[in-house]
Every structure is written in structure tokens, then in C-alpha cells.
Amino acid sequence: MRNDELAAAQAYVRLLEATRAALADPEDGPSYVPLLASPIAEADGALDRAGLRGNESRFFDLVRLLRPGVPSSGH
């Protein structure tokens, strides 16, 4: 895995964890959603730099190397 690919996969994992935390409490979830803007921007930028935008199959293969429990993209 190249460094830029690793950075993209790590950014996605951070976004996934932040999203889960923000939405863990159904009552407070909506107030935390704006806090996801930064992790989303980080993940988008990392995907672009790694050339993985539009190549979800390759991207999720990389993510599963970091987090084996992440479901398949279905491709």
C-alpha cells in the first residue's frame, strides 16, 4: 500500500469512527453532524491525492487491510 493510499484509508476510518460517535445518540446526533465537515473534507482530499476517487473497489480493499470488519463495497 502506497503512503497516499494509506492516508486515504486512514482518513476514511477516522470519518467512519467520527460518524458513528456523532450518531450514537439519536437525540443529540443532529447537533453533532456539523462536526463531520472536517473529517469529510480530509477524506475527500486524501481520496483525490491517492487517485482513488471513483475506484471504490480498490479503496475498500485498502480499508479492509486496516479494518478487516468493514463490509465489502459489493463490487
Secondary structure, 3 states (H helix, E strand, C coil): CCHHHHHHHHHHHHHHHHHHHHCCCCCCHHHHHHHHHHHHHHHHHHHHHHCCCCCHHHHHHHHHHHCCCCCCCCC
